[in-house]
Amino acid sequence: MSWNGNDNKDPWGKNDGPPDIDEAVKQLKAKVSSIFGGGSGKKGSGGFTKRNFFTGLVVILLAWSGLGIYQVEQAERAVILRLGVFDEIKGPGLHWNPPIVDKWTIVDVVRVKQHGHTALMLTKDENIVDVTVSVQYQIEDPKKYVLEISDADASLAQATESALRHVVGSAIMDDALTTGRELIAQEVRVRLQNYLNKYQTGLQVLIVNIEDSSPPNQVQAAFDDVIKAREDEVRARNEAETYANGLVPEARGEAQRMLQDAQAYREQVIAEAEGDAARFNLLLGEYKKAPDVTRNRLYLDAIQSVMSNSTKIMIDVEGGNNILYLPLDKIAEASRGSDNINLSSSSSSPNSIRALTDNVIEEIRRRNRQENN
């Protein structure tokens, strides 16, 4: 059946037969010629001329050159490989290297990276602790970081676990959980850096922190009791030190005061001794001038000093076995209303004193006889 006389064509004007190969080749040549400046099928114009070749070559060279331009930031370094061999390290700025011939890898040498690790570890005293450590590091040698090892970050993770297990395994549980954490972190940092240097990773460890260390959950309650007992011990020790700090200065002050009192007493005794010696020398001079007068004066002064401090005197009466008791305070009160005893004599001679004593003794005897009768 024909469609309005159009053989082998559908109603929309399409040909159902196979495509013409020669026509397709001609169209392809025309397109290539138009790209390199050729004509569009006109006579005398045409395809791959020398001019078109050089033009295409220049375009290819420009494109190849453009692929070799790259930018290195201030915090970055570029490791250059030429034909697979290390050539140089380039710093910040705009650089160019021939593509395909050179290969460059840009690494950040300023940014601080962090790696964390948590694991159960066995201590020296055969206890298990759960330790969490964080490592801060950065790239120190770009060449070693890129060329000497395939994955420096993975090597750091493995070296961190090895160093941590070695250090914790050499410590006891109390040090790993309480007071020794800082020392453990320092030892892990030193050992980890030695591992990284031995592996030639080009990494530098900045800080190692023991973020958490705790016993397993199964023994957490018992460990809390131990911690509380240790805190009580520290509190009691602090209270004792506070008491000692308050007592020792007080004792030192008391000792200083006693030393000062002793020094003052020593100076007083020396001064009194020197004064007595000086007085004795003066009395000696006066005694040499008038012995009797000086002797009586000394006797009177001694009697006065003794009698002024005593209100009771015991007297041995001549011719009897009794000892008389002389209450001077009572006699003084009685003498205010009696005229029998004359105590108003102001004579300082020995005879007057002896007469006064005899009068007192006689009065006492008289009163005793009256009481006996």
C-alpha positions in Angstrom: 0.0 0.0 0.0 1.4 3.4 -1.0 1.0 6.6 0.9 0.1 9.1 -1.8 2.7 7.8 -4.2 5.6 8.2 -1.6 7.3 4.9 -1.8 9.1 3.6 1.3 8.1 6.6 3.3 5.7 7.1 6.1 3.0 9.8 6.1 5.4 12.2 7.9 8.0 11.9 5.1 10.5 9.6 6.8 12.4 6.9 4.9 12.2 3.5 6.4 15.3 2.2 4.5 18.9 1.8 5.8 21.1 5.0 6.1 23.4 6.0 3.3 27.0 5.3 4.5 28.7 7.5 2.0 26.5 10.4 3.0 27.4 10.0 6.6 31.1 10.0 5.9 30.8 13.2 3.9 29.0 14.9 6.7 31.7 13.9 9.2 34.4 15.3 7.0 32.5 18.5 6.6 32.2 18.9 10.4 35.9 18.3 11.0 36.9 20.7 8.2 34.7 23.4 9.7 36.4 22.9 13.1 39.9 23.5 11.6 38.9 26.3 9.4 37.9 24.4 6.3 35.1 25.1 3.9 31.7 23.6 4.0 32.0 21.5 0.9 32.9 24.2 -1.6 35.4 23.5 -4.3 39.0 24.5 -3.6 38.5 24.6 0.2 39.4 22.0 2.5 40.3 19.9 5.3 43.6 19.4 7.2 46.0 22.0 6.0 49.3 23.0 7.6 47.8 26.1 9.0 45.0 24.2 10.6 47.5 21.7 12.1 49.6 24.4 13.8 46.5 26.1 15.1 45.3 22.9 16.7 48.7 22.3 18.1 48.8 25.7 19.8 45.4 25.1 21.3 46.5 21.8 22.7 49.7 23.3 24.1 47.7 26.1 25.8 45.3 23.6 27.3 48.2 21.4 28.5 50.0 24.5 30.0 46.8 25.6 31.8 46.5 22.2 33.5 50.0 22.8 35.1 49.0 25.9 37.0 48.1 25.5 40.7 47.8 27.6 43.9 49.5 26.8 47.2 47.9 28.5 50.2 49.9 30.0 53.1 49.4 27.0 55.4 50.2 24.4 52.7 53.2 22.9 51.0 53.4 21.2 47.6 55.4 18.0 47.2 56.6 17.7 43.6 57.4 14.4 41.8 59.0 14.4 38.4 58.6 11.2 36.5 57.7 9.5 39.8 60.9 10.7 41.6 60.9 13.4 44.3 62.0 16.8 43.0 61.3 19.6 45.5 58.8 21.1 48.0 57.2 24.4 47.0 55.8 26.9 49.4 52.9 29.3 49.3 52.1 31.1 46.0 51.1 30.5 42.4 53.2 27.8 40.7 53.4 25.9 37.4 54.7 22.4 36.7 54.4 20.5 33.4 51.4 18.2 33.6 51.9 14.4 33.1 55.7 14.9 33.6 55.3 16.3 37.1 52.8 15.3 39.8 52.2 17.4 42.9 50.5 16.7 46.2 49.4 19.6 48.4 49.4 19.0 52.2 48.4 21.3 55.1 51.3 21.7 57.5 49.6 24.1 59.9 46.2 22.5 60.7 46.2 20.5 63.9 44.5 17.2 63.6 43.1 15.1 66.4 42.9 11.4 67.0 40.9 9.7 69.8 41.3 6.2 71.1 39.4 4.3 73.8 40.2 0.8 75.0 40.3 -1.6 78.0 43.8 -2.1 79.3 45.6 -4.3 81.8 47.7 -2.5 84.4 50.9 -3.7 86.2 48.9 -4.9 89.2 46.6 -7.0 87.0 43.6 -4.7 87.1 41.6 -3.6 84.1 41.0 0.1 83.4 39.0 1.8 80.6 41.2 4.6 79.2 40.3 7.3 76.7 43.1 9.3 75.1 43.2 12.1 72.6 46.2 13.0 70.5 46.8 16.3 68.7 49.3 16.3 65.9 50.3 18.0 62.7 52.4 17.4 59.6 56.1 18.3 60.2 57.8 16.9 57.1 55.6 16.9 54.0 58.0 14.7 52.0 58.0 11.9 54.5 54.2 12.2 55.0 53.6 11.8 51.2 56.4 9.4 50.1 57.7 7.4 53.0 54.5 5.8 54.2 51.2 4.8 52.5 48.8 6.0 55.3 50.4 8.1 58.0 47.2 8.8 59.9 46.4 5.1 60.2 50.0 4.4 61.4 49.5 7.1 64.0 46.3 5.4 65.3 48.1 2.1 65.6 51.2 3.6 67.2 48.9 5.5 69.7 47.3 2.2 70.9 50.7 0.5 71.2 52.3 3.3 73.2 49.3 3.7 75.5 49.1 -0.1 76.2 52.8 -0.1 77.0 52.7 2.8 79.4 49.5 1.8 81.2 50.7 -1.8 81.4 53.8 -0.5 83.3 51.7 1.5 85.8 49.5 0.5 88.7 45.7 1.1 88.8 45.8 4.0 91.3 48.2 5.9 89.1 46.2 5.3 86.0 43.0 6.4 87.6 44.0 9.3 89.8 47.3 11.0 90.5 49.5 9.5 87.7 47.4 10.4 84.7 49.5 13.4 83.8 52.7 11.4 84.0 51.2 8.7 81.9 50.2 11.2 79.2 53.7 12.6 79.1 55.2 9.1 78.7 52.7 8.2 76.0 53.6 11.4 74.1 57.4 10.6 74.2 56.9 7.0 73.2 54.4 7.8 70.4 56.8 10.4 68.9 59.6 7.8 68.9 57.4 5.4 67.1 56.4 8.0 64.5 60.0 9.0 63.9 61.0 5.4 63.5 58.2 4.8 60.9 59.2 8.1 59.1 55.6 9.3 59.0 56.6 13.0 59.1 54.1 13.7 61.9 54.7 15.7 65.1 52.8 15.0 68.3 51.8 18.2 70.0 49.6 17.2 73.0 48.5 13.9 74.5 45.6 14.1 77.0 44.1 11.3 79.1 40.5 12.5 78.8 39.0 9.7 81.0 40.2 6.7 82.9 37.9 4.6 85.0 37.4 1.0 86.1 35.0 -1.3 84.4 31.3 -0.8 85.1 31.2 -4.0 87.1 33.4 -2.7 89.9 32.5 1.0 89.7 30.7 1.0 93.0 33.6 -0.5 94.9 36.0 1.9 93.3 33.8 4.9 94.4 34.1 3.7 98.0 37.8 3.6 97.6 37.9 7.1 96.2 35.7 8.3 99.1 38.0 6.7 101.7 41.0 8.4 100.0 39.3 11.7 100.0 38.5 11.3 103.8 42.2 10.5 104.3 43.3 13.7 102.5 40.7 15.7 104.4 42.0 14.4 107.8 45.6 15.0 106.8 44.7 18.6 105.8 43.0 19.2 109.1 46.0 17.8 111.0 48.3 20.1 109.0 46.0 23.0 109.8 46.1 22.3 113.5 49.9 21.8 113.4 50.3 25.1 111.5 48.3 26.9 114.2 50.0 25.1 117.1 53.6 25.3 116.1 53.7 29.1 115.7 52.0 29.5 119.1 54.6 27.2 120.7 57.4 29.1 119.0 56.0 32.3 120.3 55.7 30.9 123.8 59.3 29.7 123.6 60.4 33.1 122.4 58.6 34.7 125.3 60.2 32.4 127.8 63.6 33.1 126.3 63.0 36.8 126.6 61.7 36.4 130.2 64.8 34.4 131.0 67.0 37.1 129.4 65.2 39.8 131.4 65.6 37.8 134.7 69.3 37.3 133.9 69.8 41.0 133.4 67.8 41.8 136.5 69.8 39.4 138.7 73.1 40.7 137.3 71.9 44.3 137.9 70.9 43.5 141.4 74.1 41.7 142.1 76.1 44.6 140.8 74.0 47.0 142.9 74.5 44.9 146.0 78.2 44.7 145.4 78.4 48.5 144.9 76.3 49.0 148.1 78.5 46.7 150.0 81.6 48.5 148.9 80.1 51.8 150.0 79.1 50.2 153.4 82.6 48.9 153.7 84.0 52.3 153.4 81.6 53.7 156.0 82.3 50.7 158.3 86.0 51.5 158.2 85.2 55.1 159.2 82.8 54.2 162.0 82.5 50.5 162.8 80.1 50.8 165.9 77.6 53.1 164.3 77.6 51.1 161.1 77.1 47.8 162.9 74.2 49.2 164.9 72.6 50.6 161.8 72.9 47.4 159.9 71.4 45.5 162.9 68.5 47.9 163.1 67.8 47.7 159.4 67.8 43.9 159.5 65.5 43.8 162.5 63.2 46.3 160.9 63.0 44.4 157.6 62.3 41.2 159.5 59.8 42.5 162.0 57.9 44.6 159.5 57.0 41.5 157.6 55.9 39.4 160.6 53.1 39.7 163.1 54.0 36.8 165.3 57.2 36.3 167.3 58.4 33.3 169.4 60.6 34.3 172.5 62.6 32.0 174.6 62.2 33.3 178.2 65.3 33.2 180.4 65.1 30.9 183.4 62.1 28.9 182.1 61.3 26.0 179.8 58.4 27.7 178.0 58.6 29.6 174.8 56.5 32.8 174.7 54.3 33.6 171.8 54.3 37.4 171.1 51.4 38.5 168.9 52.5 41.9 167.8 49.3 42.8 166.0 47.3 42.1 169.1 49.7 44.0 171.3 49.6 47.0 169.0 45.9 47.1 169.3 46.0 46.8 173.1 48.7 49.4 173.4 46.4 52.0 171.9 44.4 52.0 175.2 47.1 51.1 177.7 49.7 53.4 179.3 51.7 50.5 180.9 53.8 49.9 177.8 55.6 52.9 176.4 56.2 52.3 172.7 56.6 55.9 171.8 60.3 56.0 172.4 62.2 57.0 169.3 65.7 56.1 170.6 67.6 53.9 168.3 70.2 52.8 170.9 70.6 49.1 171.8 69.7 49.9 175.5 66.4 51.4 174.6 65.5 48.4 172.4 66.5 46.0 175.1 64.5 47.9 177.7 61.5 47.8 175.4 61.8 44.1 175.0 62.1 43.6 178.7 58.9 45.7 179.3 57.0 43.6 176.7 58.2 40.3 178.3 57.2 41.6 181.8 53.8 42.6 180.6 53.3 39.2 179.1 54.3 37.5 182.3 51.9 39.6 184.3 49.0 38.7 182.0 49.8 35.1 182.2 49.8 35.1 186.0 46.4 36.9 186.0 45.0 34.2 183.7 46.4 31.4 185.8 44.9 32.9 189.0 
